[in-house]
Amino acid sequence: MLEEFKKFALRGNVVDLAVGVIIGAAFGAIVTSAVQDVFMPVIGAVTGGLDFSNYYIPLSSKVQAGLPYVDAKKQGAVIGYGQFLTLTLNFLIVAFVLFLVIRGMNRLQTAEAKKPDEVPADVKVLTEIRDILAAKPRV
């Protein structure tokens, strides 16, 4: 059973998946930071200093108006649509970057596939002989 598990765990697909998950987690942290620390402040500045992370709709009368989102959640039920907008932007950035990566990989694969194989020298000579013989009139 141990040998079977070792065979399974070291199979190429499993190792590739593990590497993908680890890199994906690290990439997700980078994108989250980019969205929260770079893009959203710029969007907030363009829109007049709005902070999307604190946009919410209170669902409970216990929630006081004007509180930060974190404090409002403690007081009662709220819909945090600003946080949703931030996470949606995060998703769109990740999806676009993955699209670009996959598109680049596909272009590399098609470029390699279109590369014609080099014809061996003996095949070239035989092709020339065939063409010469075919061009001669038969008697």
Helices and strands as residue ranges (DSSP letters): H 2-9, H 12-34, I 35-39, H 40-46, G 52-54, E 57-58, H 69-75, E 78-79, H 81-114, H 121-135
